[in-house]
Amino acid sequence: MPGARRSLASPVVSGVLCPCGSPRAAAAPGTASVTDGGAGGAAGGGGGGSGAGPGAGPCGRALCEASEQERRLRALFQKLDVNRDGALCIHDLAVGLGRLGLHRTELDLLKIVKAGDKDLDGQLDFEEFVHYLQDHEKKLRLVFKSLDKKNDGRIDAQEIVQSLRDLGVKISEQQAEKILKSMDKNGTMTIDWNEWRDYHLLHPVENIPEIILYWKHSTIFDVGENLTVPDEFTVEERQTGMWWRHLVAGGGAGAVSRTCTAPLDRLKVLMQVHASRSNNMCIIGGFTQMIREGGPRSLWRGNGINVLKIAPESAIKFMAYEQIKRFIGTDQEMLRIHERLLAGSLAGAIAQSSIYPMEVLKTRMALRKTGQYSGMLDCAKNILSKEGMAAFYKGYIPNMLGIIPYAGIDLAVYETLKNAWLQRYAVNSADPGVFVLLACGTISSTCGQLASYPLALVRTRMQAQASVEGAPEVTMRGLFKHILKTEGAFGLYRGLAPNFMKVIPAVSISYVVYENLKMTLGVQSR
């Protein structure tokens, strides 16, 4: 930025971070903003003289020393600490930033406190405040670099449009210019690093970063089928180890969600295998039959192995996804849509191949009669001794073929809904809110399941062949022909009703459990 011009937040930032790397010179007389003597003065304490002293940096001030920077940070902290209790609460930030000319909504301030509050006491002490500012600047630097396609230290409207298009977000150049104007203080219609930092540092991340972070297609929506494209983790999340906490929280949420909806899942499997024109199984009749045959506990048959396979499948998929990203050779922190689909589908295929015997076991355990097996190991031994190792891979081909339509349509529908929401409703913020995210995730997952359901049904019937007495050995193609000939197209969608009935409760339960586990594990909300 020009030497005599400073943005509204510039004195705040100048007081927080050493400006040696910045081209800003000392402000010319008469150009002080409303925050001079406020944030700038507070941040500078009593050392506002312009003479260079020992250890002075290129800026001409002795600000490079750690002790000097800490003193300036503490002075800014004290300026914001309105009630002088040594901690910043939402009220302190509202009043303190207001005095500095930085007006934030209560939701914005809540985000700042939540992001920096490590001990979860609802306020920021000095160490948390410093950590938040430093951590936040690192995030902003990463996003700025990813947007600066020309590597010229400035972001223009075309770069914003291109960057968001790469992430699957379509906006017009007029919308990009609107984003620029909110940060551009000198009317150049470009944003340099100082303007970007000034706008966002004491402000929760908005616009472009929010679009990237809020709208990442989250994999916490566990609907029982783990065929979705894996979530993206930022460089910081990978470096700080937050990625494994997200995975653990997601795994725990999936376990609770699957257990709560297990009766519907078992009913779906029974209807897929046993229902036909001559044996029309309804939902109430199916539950009645299960309880009559094995009591209430029988409703959860097959759930144990279904929960156990979450951990290996998620871990293998994540590791495979990261390796495939490296093989693709992209240097982008976040992949483009088609790259995500390719990498996610391949990772899903690798994970499914690794744990597929557990899928067969889950189907056989769900279909077993009372007393048929003593447990999972007994079931596995029985299959191995009677049918051989090949039985653990029955239905493998339709399962693999189902990954592409599921992941592809799931991702495409989610991106379409996301862009529609952004075009119509994203006026002041790209934050869609919990309910919009849940709705988009639910609708996209449901569409993905609908597209791949015939393949899932054929897979289940092939897995269950030996459990149905007198069932002939069939191929995928032969089974498709048989179902269409004897039952029509409707036969490919047996069990769809209980499958869809479990989607909303599964998504809701997994979200609530995920959020609570994240808090327990100390994971910051994205």
C-alpha positions in Angstrom: 0.0 0.0 0.0 1.2 3.6 -0.5 3.1 5.1 2.3 0.7 7.8 3.3 -2.5 5.7 2.9 -3.5 3.2 5.5 -6.7 1.1 5.7 -9.0 1.4 8.7 -7.6 -1.8 10.3 -4.0 -1.1 9.3 -2.8 0.4 12.6 -4.3 -2.6 14.4 -2.3 -5.0 12.2 0.8 -2.8 12.3 0.7 -3.1 16.1 0.3 -6.8 16.1 2.8 -7.9 13.4 6.2 -6.6 12.7 6.0 -4.6 9.5 9.5 -5.1 8.4 8.3 -7.3 5.6 5.8 -4.7 4.6 6.4 -1.8 2.2 4.4 0.6 4.5 6.4 3.7 5.5 5.6 5.9 8.4 2.3 7.7 8.0 2.5 11.3 6.7 1.3 14.0 9.0 -2.5 14.5 8.9 -3.2 11.0 7.5 -3.8 9.2 10.8 -7.0 7.1 10.7 -9.7 7.0 13.4 -7.7 4.3 15.1 -4.5 6.3 15.6 -3.9 6.7 19.2 -6.3 3.8 19.6 -5.1 0.5 18.2 -1.9 2.0 16.7 -1.1 3.9 19.8 -2.0 1.1 22.1 -0.1 -1.4 20.1 2.9 0.7 20.0 2.8 1.5 23.7 5.2 4.4 24.4 7.7 3.4 21.8 6.2 5.2 18.8 9.3 7.2 18.0 10.6 6.8 14.5 14.3 6.7 15.2 16.0 3.5 14.5 17.6 1.8 17.4 19.7 -1.3 18.0 18.2 -4.3 16.1 16.1 -2.0 13.9 14.7 -3.7 10.8 14.2 -2.3 7.3 11.1 -0.4 8.5 13.3 1.9 10.5 11.9 0.9 13.9 13.2 -1.5 16.5 10.3 -3.9 16.1 12.0 -7.1 15.2 13.0 -8.1 18.7 10.6 -10.7 20.2 10.3 -8.7 23.4 9.2 -5.6 21.5 6.6 -7.5 19.5 5.3 -9.0 22.7 5.0 -5.6 24.3 3.0 -4.3 21.4 0.8 -7.3 21.4 0.2 -6.9 25.2 -0.6 -3.2 24.7 -3.2 -4.1 22.1 -4.6 -6.8 24.4 -4.9 -4.3 27.2 -6.7 -1.9 24.9 -9.3 -4.5 24.0 -9.6 -5.7 27.6 -12.3 -3.3 28.6 -13.1 -4.6 32.0 -9.4 -5.2 32.9 -9.8 -8.8 34.1 -7.0 -10.2 32.0 -9.2 -11.9 29.5 -11.2 -11.0 26.4 -14.8 -12.0 26.3 -17.3 -11.2 23.5 -18.3 -8.0 25.3 -14.7 -6.8 25.6 -14.1 -7.4 21.9 -17.3 -5.7 20.9 -16.5 -2.5 22.9 -12.8 -2.6 22.3 -12.9 -3.1 18.5 -15.8 -0.6 18.3 -13.5 2.0 19.9 -10.9 1.2 17.2 -13.5 1.7 14.5 -13.8 -2.1 13.8 -17.5 -3.0 14.2 -18.2 -6.7 14.3 -21.5 -8.7 14.8 -21.9 -10.8 17.8 -21.7 -14.0 15.6 -18.3 -12.7 14.3 -17.0 -12.1 17.8 -18.2 -15.5 18.9 -16.2 -17.1 16.1 -13.1 -15.3 17.1 -13.4 -16.4 20.7 -14.3 -20.0 19.7 -11.3 -20.2 17.4 -8.8 -19.1 20.0 -10.3 -20.5 23.2 -8.1 -23.5 24.0 -9.2 -24.0 27.6 -12.9 -23.7 26.7 -13.7 -21.0 29.3 -15.5 -18.7 26.9 -12.8 -16.0 26.7 -9.3 -15.4 25.5 -6.3 -14.8 27.8 -3.2 -13.2 26.5 -1.5 -16.4 25.3 -4.7 -17.5 23.5 -5.1 -14.1 21.9 -1.5 -14.1 20.6 -1.9 -17.7 19.4 -5.2 -16.8 17.6 -3.6 -13.9 15.8 -0.5 -15.8 14.7 -2.5 -18.9 13.7 -5.1 -16.8 11.8 -2.4 -15.0 9.9 -0.9 -18.3 8.7 -4.3 -19.4 7.4 -4.8 -16.1 5.6 -1.4 -16.4 4.1 -2.1 -19.8 2.7 -5.4 -18.7 1.2 -3.8 -15.5 -0.3 -1.1 -17.6 -2.0 -3.6 -20.0 -3.4 -5.7 -17.1 -4.9 -2.6 -15.2 -6.2 -2.4 -17.3 -9.5 0.0 -14.8 -11.1 2.4 -14.7 -8.1 2.5 -10.9 -8.3 1.5 -10.3 -4.7 -2.0 -9.0 -5.8 -5.4 -10.6 -6.3 -7.7 -9.3 -9.0 -11.3 -10.3 -10.0 -10.2 -12.8 -12.7 -8.0 -14.7 -10.1 -11.0 -14.9 -7.7 -13.3 -16.2 -10.4 -10.7 -18.8 -11.6 -9.8 -19.9 -8.1 -13.4 -20.5 -7.1 -14.1 -22.2 -10.4 -11.3 -24.6 -9.7 -13.0 -25.5 -6.4 -16.4 -25.9 -8.2 -17.8 -22.6 -7.1 -19.2 -20.5 -10.0 -19.5 -16.7 -9.6 -19.7 -13.9 -12.1 -16.9 -11.3 -12.5 -19.4 -8.7 -11.0 -19.7 -10.8 -7.9 -15.9 -11.1 -7.7 -15.6 -7.3 -8.0 -18.1 -7.0 -5.1 -15.9 -9.2 -3.0 -12.8 -7.1 -4.0 -14.5 -3.8 -3.2 -15.2 -4.9 0.4 -11.4 -5.2 1.0 -9.9 -2.7 -1.5 -9.2 0.6 0.2 -7.3 2.5 -2.5 -9.7 1.9 -5.4 -7.2 -0.1 -7.5 -9.6 -3.1 -7.8 -6.8 -5.4 -6.6 -5.9 -6.6 -3.1 -2.4 -6.8 -1.9 -1.3 -8.9 1.1 -1.6 -5.9 3.6 -5.2 -5.2 2.5 -6.1 -8.9 2.7 -4.6 -9.2 6.2 -6.0 -5.9 7.4 -9.5 -6.9 6.4 -9.4 -10.4 7.9 -7.1 -10.5 10.8 -9.4 -9.3 13.6 -12.4 -10.6 11.6 -13.6 -14.2 11.3 -12.7 -15.6 7.8 -15.3 -14.5 5.3 -16.0 -14.5 1.5 -13.4 -16.6 -0.3 -11.9 -18.5 2.6 -15.4 -19.2 4.0 -16.6 -20.5 0.7 -13.6 -22.9 0.7 -13.9 -24.0 4.3 -17.7 -23.9 4.9 -18.6 -25.7 1.7 -16.1 -28.6 1.8 -18.3 -31.7 1.3 -18.1 -33.1 4.7 -17.9 -36.9 5.2 -19.5 -36.9 8.6 -22.9 -37.6 7.1 -22.8 -41.3 7.7 -25.8 -43.0 6.0 -24.3 -46.5 6.2 -22.6 -46.5 2.8 -19.1 -45.4 2.9 -18.7 -44.6 -0.8 -18.4 -40.8 -0.6 -15.3 -38.9 -1.7 -13.0 -38.3 1.3 -12.9 -34.8 2.9 -10.1 -32.4 2.2 -7.7 -31.4 5.0 -5.8 -28.2 5.0 -2.0 -28.1 5.3 -2.4 -26.8 8.8 -4.7 -29.6 9.8 -2.3 -32.2 8.5 0.7 -30.5 10.2 -1.0 -30.1 13.6 -2.5 -33.6 13.6 -6.0 -32.3 13.6 -6.8 -34.6 10.6 -6.8 -37.8 12.7 -9.0 -36.1 15.3 -11.5 -35.4 12.5 -11.3 -39.0 11.4 -11.8 -40.3 15.0 -14.7 -38.0 15.5 -16.2 -39.0 12.2 -15.7 -42.7 13.0 -17.4 -42.4 16.4 -20.3 -40.5 14.9 -20.7 -43.2 12.2 -20.7 -45.9 14.9 -23.4 -44.3 16.9 -25.4 -43.4 13.8 -25.3 -46.9 12.4 -26.2 -48.5 15.7 -29.2 -46.3 16.1 -30.5 -47.0 12.5 -29.4 -50.7 12.4 -33.0 -52.1 12.5 -33.8 -50.2 9.3 -30.6 -51.4 7.7 -31.2 -55.0 8.6 -34.8 -54.7 7.2 -33.4 -53.3 4.0 -31.0 -56.3 3.6 -33.9 -58.8 4.2 -36.1 -57.0 1.7 -33.3 -56.9 -0.9 -32.7 -60.7 -0.6 -36.1 -62.2 0.2 -38.8 -59.8 -1.1 -40.4 -60.6 -4.4 -43.8 -60.4 -6.2 -44.8 -63.6 -4.5 -43.3 -62.6 -1.1 -44.3 -58.9 -0.7 -42.6 -57.8 2.5 -43.8 -54.5 4.0 -42.0 -52.5 6.7 -44.2 -53.3 9.6 -44.5 -57.0 8.5 -40.7 -57.1 8.2 -40.1 -55.8 11.7 -42.8 -58.1 13.1 -41.2 -61.1 11.4 -37.7 -60.3 12.8 -38.9 -59.8 16.4 -41.0 -63.0 16.2 -38.0 -65.0 14.9 -35.3 -63.7 17.2 -36.7 -61.2 19.7 -35.9 -57.5 19.8 -32.1 -58.1 19.9 -32.4 -59.6 16.4 -33.1 -56.2 15.0 -29.3 -55.4 15.5 -27.9 -58.5 13.7 -25.0 -57.6 11.5 -24.5 -54.2 13.3 -21.3 -55.3 15.1 -19.3 -56.0 11.9 -20.9 -52.9 10.3 -19.4 -50.7 13.1 -16.1 -52.5 13.2 -15.4 -51.9 9.5 -15.6 -48.1 9.9 -12.1 -47.7 11.3 -10.1 -49.7 8.8 -12.2 -48.5 5.8 -11.8 -44.8 6.8 -8.1 -45.1 7.5 -7.3 -47.0 4.3 -9.4 -44.6 2.2 -7.7 -41.5 3.8 -4.2 -42.9 3.2 -5.0 -44.0 -0.3 -6.6 -40.6 -1.1 -3.5 -38.7 0.1 -1.2 -41.0 -2.0 -3.3 -40.7 -5.1 -3.3 -36.9 -4.7 0.5 -37.0 -4.8 0.5 -39.4 -7.8 -1.8 -36.9 -9.7 0.9 -34.4 -9.0 -1.2 -31.4 -8.1 0.4 -28.7 -6.0 -3.0 -27.3 -5.1 -4.0 -27.5 -1.4 -7.5 -28.4 -2.5 -8.2 -30.5 -5.6 -10.5 -29.5 -8.4 -13.8 -31.2 -8.7 -12.8 -33.8 -11.4 -9.6 -34.5 -9.5 -11.5 -35.1 -6.3 -13.9 -37.5 -8.0 -11.0 -39.4 -9.6 -8.9 -39.6 -6.4 -11.9 -40.3 -4.2 -13.3 -43.1 -6.4 -9.9 -44.8 -6.6 -9.4 -44.4 -2.9 -12.9 -45.8 -2.3 -12.1 -48.8 -4.6 -8.9 -49.6 -2.7 -10.6 -49.3 0.7 -13.5 -51.4 -0.4 -11.2 -54.1 -1.8 -9.3 -54.2 1.5 -12.3 -54.7 3.7 -14.7 -56.4 1.3 -14.8 -59.7 3.3 -16.2 -57.7 6.2 -19.0 -56.5 3.9 -19.9 -60.2 3.0 -19.8 -61.1 6.7 -22.1 -58.1 7.5 -24.7 -59.4 5.0 -24.5 -63.0 6.2 -24.8 -61.9 9.9 -27.8 -59.8 9.1 -29.5 -62.7 7.3 -28.7 -65.4 9.8 -31.3 -67.3 11.8 -31.3 -67.7 15.5 -28.6 -70.1 16.6 -27.1 -70.4 13.1 -23.8 -68.8 14.2 -22.3 -68.2 17.6 -20.6 -65.0 16.4 -18.6 -63.2 13.7 -15.6 -65.6 13.9 -17.9 -68.7 13.7 -19.7 -67.2 10.7 -16.3 -66.5 8.9 -15.1 -70.1 9.7 -18.3 -71.6 8.4 -18.1 -69.7 5.1 -14.5 -70.5 4.7 -14.9 -74.2 5.3 -18.1 -74.7 3.2 -17.6 -72.2 0.4 -13.9 -71.4 0.2 -12.1 -68.0 0.1 -13.9 -66.9 -3.1 -17.1 -66.6 -1.1 -15.7 -63.6 0.7 -15.6 -61.7 -2.6 -19.1 -62.5 -4.0 -20.7 -59.4 -5.4 -17.3 -57.6 -5.6 -17.8 -56.4 -9.2 -21.2 -54.7 -8.7 -19.8 -53.2 -5.5 -16.9 -51.6 -7.4 -19.1 -50.4 -10.2 -21.4 -48.7 -7.7 -18.7 -46.4 -6.5 -18.6 -44.2 -9.6 -22.3 -43.4 -9.8 -22.6 -42.9 -6.1 -19.5 -40.7 -5.6 -20.0 -38.8 -8.9 -23.7 -38.0 -8.4 -23.3 -37.3 -4.7 -20.5 -34.8 -5.5 -22.3 -33.3 -8.5 -25.6 -32.7 -6.7 -23.8 -31.2 -3.7 -21.8 -28.8 -6.0 -25.1 -27.8 -7.8 -26.9 -27.1 -4.5 -24.0 -25.2 -3.2 -23.7 -23.0 -6.2 -27.4 -22.4 -6.3 -27.4 -21.3 -2.6 -24.3 -19.0 -3.2 -25.9 -17.4 -6.2 -29.2 -16.7 -4.5 -28.6 -16.2 -0.8 -24.9 -15.4 -0.2 -25.2 -11.7 0.2 -23.2 -10.8 3.2 -21.6 -14.1 4.2 -20.9 -17.5 2.6 -21.8 -19.3 5.8 -24.9 -21.4 4.9 -25.6 -22.5 8.4 -26.0 -26.0 9.8 -29.4 -26.8 8.4 -28.5 -25.8 4.8 -25.3 -27.9 5.0 -27.2 -30.9 6.5 -29.9 -30.6 3.8 -27.4 -30.4 0.9 -25.4 -33.4 2.3 -28.6 -35.4 2.8 -30.0 -34.7 -0.6 -26.7 -35.4 -2.4 -26.2 -38.6 -0.5 -29.7 -39.7 -1.2 -29.3 -39.1 -4.9 -26.0 -41.0 -4.9 -27.7 -43.9 -3.3 -30.6 -43.8 -5.6 -28.3 -44.0 -8.7 -26.3 -46.9 -7.4 -29.1 -48.8 -5.6 -29.6 -51.5 -8.3 -25.9 -52.4 -8.2 -26.1 -52.5 -4.3 -29.1 -54.8 -4.5 -27.4 -57.2 -6.9 -24.3 -57.1 -4.7 -26.3 -58.0 -1.6 -28.1 -60.9 -3.4 -24.8 -62.3 -4.6 -23.3 -62.0 -1.1 -26.3 -63.9 0.3 -26.4 -66.7 -2.3 -25.3 -69.5 0.0 -27.6 -68.4 2.8 -30.6 -68.9 0.6 -31.2 -72.7 0.2 -31.2 -74.0 -3.3 -30.1 -70.7 -4.8 -28.2 -71.3 -8.0 -24.8 -69.8 -8.7 -25.4 -66.6 -10.7 -23.4 -63.9 -12.3 -24.0 -60.1 -12.0 -25.4 -60.0 -15.6 -27.5 -63.1 -15.1 -29.0 -61.7 -11.8 -29.9 -58.4 -13.5 -31.7 -60.3 -16.3 -33.5 -62.6 -13.8 -34.7 -59.7 -11.7 -35.9 -57.6 -14.7 -37.7 -60.7 -16.2 -39.4 -61.9 -13.0 -40.0 -58.6 -11.1 -39.5 -55.8 -13.6 -37.5 -52.6 -12.9 -39.2 -52.2 -9.6 -37.4 -55.4 -8.4 -34.1 -53.6 -8.5 -35.3 -51.2 -5.8 -36.5 -53.7 -3.2 -35.7 -52.3 0.3 -35.4 -48.7 -0.9 -38.1 -47.4 1.6 -36.3 -48.4 4.8 -33.0 -47.3 3.2 -34.4 -43.8 2.7 -36.2 -43.8 6.1 -32.8 -44.1 7.8 -31.1 -41.2 5.9 -32.5 -38.2 7.9 -32.0 -39.8 11.4 -28.6 -41.1 10.4 -27.4 -37.7 9.2 -28.8 -35.9 12.2 -27.4 -38.3 14.7 -23.9 -38.4 13.1 -23.8 -34.6 13.0 -24.7 -34.2 16.7 -22.3 -36.9 17.8 -19.5 -35.5 15.5 -19.8 -32.0 16.9 -19.7 -33.3 20.5 -16.7 -35.5 19.8 -14.9 -32.7 18.1 -15.3 -30.6 21.2 -14.1 -33.5 23.4 -11.0 -34.0 21.1 -10.3 -30.3 21.0 -10.9 -29.9 17.3 -11.6 -26.4 16.1 -14.7 -25.9 13.9 -13.8 -25.2 10.3 
